[in-house]
Amino acid sequence: MKSERDKRRNDYTKLKRELFLRMLLIVFATAATVIFLRFVIQKNFSVGDSIVRFLMTAFDLRENVAVLIYRSVFYSNIEIITFIVILVFVVILLNLSTSWFTKYFDEVSAGMDKLVEESAAEIALSPELDFMENKLNQIKNNLEKQKKAALEAEQRKNDLVVYLAHDIKTPLTSVIGYLSLLDEAPDMPPEQKAKYVGITLEKAYRLEELINEFFEITRFNLQTIVLNKEKINLQFMLQQLADEFYPMLAPQAKQVSVNVPDGLTLWGDADKLARVFNNILKNAIAYSYENSVIDIAAGQQDKTMVITFTNQGDPIPQKKLETIFEKFYRLDSARSTNTGGAGLGLAIAQEIVKAHDGTISVESNPENTTFTVKIPL
C-alpha cells in the first residue's frame, strides 16, 4: 500500500519540479529588478538629467524650474516610484506565469474532449503531465472497449430477435396450415386427422418453447439469483437428468453414461443446479456425433465437487471457447430450427455456478469437448 502511495506521489515529480523552477525564476527576477532599479534611479544621475531635459523640451521650462519639478515630484518620491515600477514588473511576471500554468488545464480539457471522439489517436500532453496522459489514454481505451462490447452485445441481441422471429414464424405457419386442413376437411379419416393433430401439437410445443425464450432474455437481465440450498444426492440427480433426455437421444442413437459414486452429495440449490446440468447436457447432445456416448462424471477433489460432461463432436475453436459463456452466444451461427436456442443456456449456467462460488469451464480437442463444473463443498 505504501509503495502504491509513493508511486502515485512520484507521478507529480516533473510537474512539481517545473513549478518550483518557475516560481524560483520569478523570485530571482523580482529581486534582480529591485536591485537594478534602485541602482539606476539612485546612483545613476544621468537618469535625473534625462528627466530634466525632457521637462524642458516638452513643456518649454527653464532649467531651474525643471530641476525644481524633478526634485519635488520625482527625487523626493523615489521610494514610491521604485515600488510602483517593481509592482508593475511583478504583476507582469505573475501574469505570464499564470498563463503558462493554465495551459496545463487547457491541455487536460482538450484531452478530456478527445475521450469521446472517434479518433484512434492517443491523447498527448506536455512531458510534465505524462501521468495524466497515461490515465486519460487508459480511460479512452477502456471506453472504446466498453463501447465495442456494447455494440457487439446489441448486435447479437438484434440477431437473436431476428432468428427467433423467423423460428416462431416457421412453426406458427405449420400450425395454421394443419389447422386449416382440419377445418376444411371435417370428414378427414381418423388416422390422417390424428397425424395432423400430432404434428400441430408438436409445432405448438415448439412455438411455446421459443416464446418462453423471449421471456428468458428478460428474466436473465433482471433477476437476482437467490439460492435455496439443501443436501443433493448428485448421483440420483444426474441419472434422472440423463433419463429425461432419452427422447432427444434415441433418434440419433446417442447415449448418456453417468459415472457417479453412490452416496455422493452436494450442498446447493437443487432446482438451479439441475438447470445448470440440463443446459450443459442439452448443449452436449446438440453438438455431439451420432451413435456417440456422452459421459457424465463427478467426484470430490479436496474441498471441491467436480462434475464433468464429455461429448464427442467437432472441436470448438479457441476463439469461440473464450466467448462461449457470453449472453446470446451460439456455436452454430446458422441455427437449426429444431435445436436453436436463445444462446442463454451456458450464460445462465455460469451465473448460477458463480452464485454457488464455483466455476465453469470448457476444454475442446479433436477427440472430445469437456465442460467442467467445480463447486466448493
C-alpha positions in Angstrom: 0.0 0.0 0.0 2.9 2.4 0.9 4.7 1.7 -2.4 1.5 2.5 -4.3 1.1 5.8 -2.5 4.8 6.6 -3.2 4.3 5.8 -6.9 1.2 8.0 -7.1 3.2 10.8 -5.3 6.1 10.4 -7.8 3.7 10.9 -10.7 3.8 14.6 -9.9 7.6 14.9 -9.7 8.1 16.5 -13.1 5.2 19.0 -12.6 6.4 20.0 -9.1 9.9 20.5 -10.4 8.7 22.7 -13.2 6.5 24.7 -10.9 9.4 25.2 -8.4 11.8 26.3 -11.1 9.2 28.8 -12.5 8.5 30.3 -9.0 12.2 30.4 -8.3 12.8 32.3 -11.5 10.1 34.9 -10.6 11.7 35.4 -7.2 15.1 35.9 -8.6 13.8 38.1 -11.4 11.9 40.3 -9.0 15.0 40.6 -6.7 17.2 41.5 -9.6 14.7 44.1 -10.8 14.6 45.8 -7.4 18.4 46.0 -7.1 18.7 47.2 -10.7 16.1 49.9 -10.4 17.4 51.2 -7.1 20.9 51.4 -8.6 19.7 53.1 -11.8 17.5 55.6 -10.1 19.5 56.4 -7.0 23.1 56.1 -8.3 22.9 56.9 -12.0 22.4 60.7 -12.1 22.1 60.6 -15.9 18.5 59.5 -15.4 17.8 62.7 -13.5 19.4 64.8 -16.2 17.3 63.0 -18.8 14.1 63.8 -16.9 15.1 67.4 -16.5 15.9 67.7 -20.3 12.6 66.0 -21.1 10.6 68.6 -18.9 12.5 71.5 -20.5 11.8 70.3 -24.0 8.2 69.0 -23.6 6.9 71.9 -21.5 9.3 74.7 -22.5 10.5 75.2 -19.0 13.7 76.9 -17.8 16.3 74.6 -16.4 16.0 75.7 -12.8 12.2 75.2 -12.9 12.6 71.7 -14.5 15.2 70.8 -11.8 12.8 72.0 -9.1 9.9 69.9 -10.5 12.2 66.9 -10.8 13.4 67.2 -7.2 9.9 67.8 -5.7 8.0 65.2 -7.8 10.5 62.5 -8.7 13.5 62.6 -6.4 11.6 63.2 -3.2 9.2 60.3 -4.0 11.8 57.9 -5.3 10.8 55.1 -2.9 7.2 55.2 -4.1 8.1 55.4 -7.7 10.5 52.5 -7.3 7.8 50.4 -5.5 5.3 51.1 -8.3 7.7 50.1 -11.0 8.6 46.9 -9.2 4.9 46.1 -8.5 4.1 46.5 -12.2 7.0 44.3 -13.2 6.0 41.6 -10.6 2.4 41.7 -11.9 3.6 41.2 -15.4 5.7 38.2 -14.4 2.9 36.7 -12.4 0.5 37.1 -15.3 3.0 35.4 -17.6 3.5 32.6 -15.1 -0.3 32.1 -14.6 -0.8 32.0 -18.3 1.9 29.3 -18.5 0.3 27.3 -15.7 -3.2 27.5 -17.1 -2.1 26.0 -20.3 -1.9 22.7 -18.4 -5.7 23.0 -17.7 -6.3 23.7 -21.4 -4.3 20.5 -22.4 -6.2 18.3 -19.9 -9.5 19.8 -21.0 -8.6 19.1 -24.7 -7.6 15.6 -23.7 -10.9 15.0 -21.9 -12.7 16.2 -25.1 -10.8 13.5 -27.0 -12.2 10.8 -24.7 -15.5 10.8 -26.6 -14.0 11.3 -30.1 -14.0 8.5 -32.6 -10.3 9.2 -33.4 -8.0 6.3 -32.7 -5.1 8.8 -32.0 -3.8 8.7 -28.5 -4.0 11.8 -26.2 -0.7 13.7 -26.0 0.1 16.2 -23.2 3.2 18.0 -22.0 6.0 15.8 -20.6 5.2 17.2 -17.1 1.7 15.8 -17.4 2.7 12.3 -18.5 1.0 10.8 -15.5 -2.3 12.5 -16.6 -1.7 11.5 -20.2 -1.4 7.8 -19.2 -4.5 7.9 -17.2 -6.5 9.6 -19.9 -5.3 7.2 -22.5 -6.2 4.3 -20.2 -9.7 5.7 -19.7 -10.0 6.2 -23.5 -9.0 2.6 -24.2 -11.5 1.3 -21.6 -14.3 3.4 -23.0 -13.6 2.2 -26.5 -13.6 -1.4 -25.3 -16.9 -0.9 -23.4 -18.4 0.7 -26.5 -17.3 -2.1 -28.7 -18.6 -4.7 -26.3 -21.9 -2.9 -26.0 -22.3 -2.7 -29.8 -21.4 -6.4 -30.2 -23.9 -7.3 -27.5 -26.6 -5.2 -29.1 -25.9 -6.8 -32.5 -26.1 -10.3 -31.0 -29.3 -9.4 -29.3 -30.7 -7.9 -32.6 -29.6 -11.1 -34.4 -31.3 -13.1 -31.8 -34.6 -11.3 -32.2 -34.4 -11.8 -35.9 -33.6 -15.5 -35.6 -36.3 -16.1 -33.0 -38.9 -14.2 -35.0 -38.0 -16.4 -38.0 -38.2 -19.6 -35.9 -41.5 -18.5 -34.4 -42.9 -17.9 -37.8 -42.0 -21.4 -39.0 -43.9 -23.5 -36.5 -46.7 -20.9 -36.5 -47.1 -21.3 -40.3 -47.3 -25.1 -39.8 -49.9 -24.8 -37.0 -52.1 -22.5 -39.1 -51.6 -24.8 -42.2 -52.6 -28.1 -40.4 -55.5 -26.4 -38.5 -56.8 -25.1 -41.9 -56.6 -28.6 -43.4 -58.6 -29.9 -40.4 -61.1 -27.1 -40.6 -61.6 -27.5 -44.4 -62.0 -31.3 -44.2 -64.2 -32.3 -41.3 -64.7 -35.8 -42.8 -61.0 -36.5 -42.9 -60.1 -40.1 -42.0 -59.3 -40.5 -38.3 -55.8 -41.8 -39.0 -54.9 -38.8 -41.1 -56.6 -36.4 -38.6 -54.6 -37.9 -35.7 -51.5 -37.5 -37.7 -52.2 -33.8 -38.4 -53.2 -33.2 -34.8 -50.0 -34.7 -33.6 -47.9 -32.6 -36.0 -49.8 -29.5 -35.0 -49.3 -30.2 -31.3 -45.6 -30.7 -31.8 -45.3 -27.4 -33.7 -47.3 -25.7 -31.0 -45.0 -27.0 -28.3 -42.0 -25.7 -30.3 -43.7 -22.4 -30.6 -44.3 -22.3 -26.8 -40.6 -23.1 -26.3 -39.5 -20.2 -28.5 -41.9 -17.7 -26.8 -40.5 -18.8 -23.4 -37.0 -18.0 -24.7 -38.1 -14.4 -25.2 -39.2 -14.2 -21.6 -35.9 -15.9 -20.6 -34.0 -13.0 -22.0 -35.8 -10.5 -19.8 -35.6 -12.7 -16.7 -31.9 -13.2 -17.3 -31.2 -9.5 -17.4 -33.4 -8.6 -14.4 -33.5 -11.4 -11.9 -31.2 -11.6 -9.0 -30.2 -15.2 -8.2 -31.4 -16.3 -4.8 -30.2 -19.7 -3.6 -32.2 -22.1 -1.5 -29.5 -24.6 -0.6 -30.1 -28.2 0.5 -28.4 -31.5 0.5 -28.4 -33.0 -3.0 -27.9 -36.6 -4.0 -25.7 -35.9 -7.0 -25.9 -39.5 -8.5 -29.7 -39.5 -8.4 -30.0 -36.0 -9.9 -27.6 -36.7 -12.8 -29.1 -40.1 -13.6 -32.6 -38.7 -13.5 -31.5 -35.9 -15.8 -30.0 -38.4 -18.3 -33.3 -40.4 -18.3 -35.3 -37.2 -19.1 -33.2 -36.6 -22.3 -33.8 -40.1 -23.7 -36.4 -38.8 -26.3 -33.7 -36.5 -27.7 -31.0 -39.1 -27.6 -32.9 -42.0 -29.2 -33.5 -40.7 -32.8 -29.7 -40.3 -33.3 -28.7 -43.4 -31.3 -26.8 -41.3 -28.7 -26.3 -42.4 -25.1 -25.5 -40.9 -21.8 -23.3 -42.7 -19.4 -23.4 -41.5 -15.7 -20.4 -42.4 -13.7 -21.0 -41.0 -10.2 -20.3 -42.9 -7.0 -23.3 -43.8 -4.8 -23.9 -41.5 -1.9 -22.1 -38.6 -3.4 -23.8 -35.4 -2.1 -23.6 -31.7 -2.8 -24.8 -28.7 -0.9 -26.6 -26.3 -3.2 -29.8 -25.1 -4.8 -31.2 -28.3 -6.4 -33.5 -26.6 -8.9 -30.9 -24.2 -10.1 -28.1 -26.7 -10.3 -30.4 -29.0 -12.2 -30.8 -26.2 -14.7 -27.1 -25.8 -15.0 -26.6 -29.5 -15.7 -29.6 -29.5 -18.0 -28.2 -26.7 -20.1 -24.8 -28.3 -20.4 -26.2 -31.7 -21.3 -28.5 -30.2 -23.8 -25.6 -28.4 -25.4 -23.6 -31.6 -25.4 -26.4 -33.5 -27.1 -26.9 -30.8 -29.7 -23.2 -30.8 -30.8 -22.2 -34.4 -30.4 -21.8 -37.0 -33.2 -24.5 -39.6 -33.9 -24.0 -43.0 -32.3 -21.7 -41.4 -29.6 -21.7 -41.6 -25.9 -21.9 -38.5 -23.6 -20.1 -39.2 -20.4 -21.1 -37.5 -17.1 -18.7 -38.0 -14.2 -18.5 -36.5 -10.7 -16.0 -36.7 -7.9 -14.6 -34.9 -4.9 -11.2 -33.2 -5.1 -10.1 -31.8 -1.8 -12.9 -29.5 -0.7 -14.4 -29.2 -4.2 -17.0 -31.2 -6.1 -16.0 -31.6 -9.7 -18.7 -32.6 -12.3 -17.7 -33.1 -16.0 -19.7 -33.5 -19.1 -17.7 -35.0 -22.0 -19.1 -35.4 -25.6 -17.5 -36.5 -28.9 -18.1 -33.9 -31.6 -16.4 -31.3 -33.7 -13.8 -29.4 -31.7 -14.6 -25.8 -30.6 -12.1 -23.2 -32.0 -10.1 -21.5 -29.3 -11.5 -18.1 -30.2 -15.0 -19.4 -29.6 -14.0 -21.1 -26.3 -13.3 -17.6 -24.9 -16.8 -16.3 -25.6 -18.9 -19.5 -25.3 -20.4 -18.3 -21.9 -21.5 -14.9 -23.2 -25.1 -13.9 -23.4 -26.8 -14.7 -26.7 -23.7 -16.6 -28.0 -24.3 -19.7 -30.1 -21.8 -22.1 -31.6 -23.9 -22.7 -34.6 -24.5 -19.3 -36.2 -26.8 -20.9 -38.8 -29.2 -22.0 -36.1 -31.1 -25.2 -36.5 -34.8 -24.6 -36.1 -35.1 -27.7 -34.0 -32.1 -27.2 -31.8 -31.6 -23.5 -31.9 -31.9 -21.6 -28.6 -31.6 -18.1 -27.4 -27.9 -18.6 -26.6 -28.6 -18.1 -22.9 -28.2 -21.6 -21.6 -24.4 -21.6 -20.9 -24.5 -17.9 -19.8 -27.2 -18.7 -17.3 -25.3 -21.8 -16.1 -22.3 -19.7 -15.5 -24.3 -17.2 -13.4 -25.8 -19.9 -11.3 -22.4 -21.6 -10.7 -20.9 -18.2 -9.7 -23.7 -17.8 -7.2 -22.6 -21.0 -5.6 -19.0 -19.6 -5.5 -18.0 -22.1 -8.1 -16.5 -22.1 -11.6 -17.5 -23.5 -15.0 -15.0 -24.0 -17.9 -14.7 -25.8 -21.2 -11.9 -27.6 -23.0 -12.0 -28.9 -26.5 -9.8 -31.0 -28.7 -10.3 -33.2 -31.9 -11.4 -36.1 -29.7 -13.9 -34.6 -27.4 -15.2 -31.5 -25.6 -15.5 -31.4 -21.8 -17.5 -28.9 -19.6 -16.3 -28.9 -16.0 -18.3 -27.5 -13.1 -16.5 -27.0 -9.8 -18.5 -26.2 -6.7 -17.0 -25.8 -3.2 -18.2 -28.2 -0.5 
